[in-house]
Amino acid sequence: MAEYEFHHLQLPRTLSRRVVRQLLVDRAEYDGWELARVRLYPDGRRKVTLRRRIIRVRKTLSPVS
């Protein structure tokens, strides 16, 4: 089963959709985050949850010389 780490953002209503979209695109392109949830409240603020998969590196046995 995949493991994810989460990042929560609270964005004020003063930010336009264009600015929010660019912020989320940048996070996705450069940091590997994907959009998990957006909650839009009646007062205009947004709570955004981003997630990215945790990749575990397994230690391999080195060949005997």
NORMO-V98026 format. One record per pair of residues at least 4 apart in sequence whose C-alpha atoms are under 6 Angstrom apart, sorted by sequence separation. I is the first residue (numbers start at 0). J is the second residue. If there is no record, write none. Layout:
i | j
I | J
I | J
This chain:
i | j
16 | 20
25 | 29
26 | 30
27 | 31
40 | 44
27 | 32
26 | 32
27 | 33
39 | 45
38 | 45
38 | 46
37 | 46
37 | 47
36 | 47
36 | 48
35 | 48
35 | 49
34 | 49
33 | 49
32 | 49
33 | 50
32 | 50
32 | 51
12 | 43
12 | 44
11 | 44
10 | 44
10 | 45
9 | 45
9 | 46
8 | 46
8 | 47
7 | 47
7 | 48
6 | 48
6 | 49
5 | 49
5 | 50
4 | 50
4 | 51
3 | 51
3 | 52
2 | 52
3 | 53
2 | 53
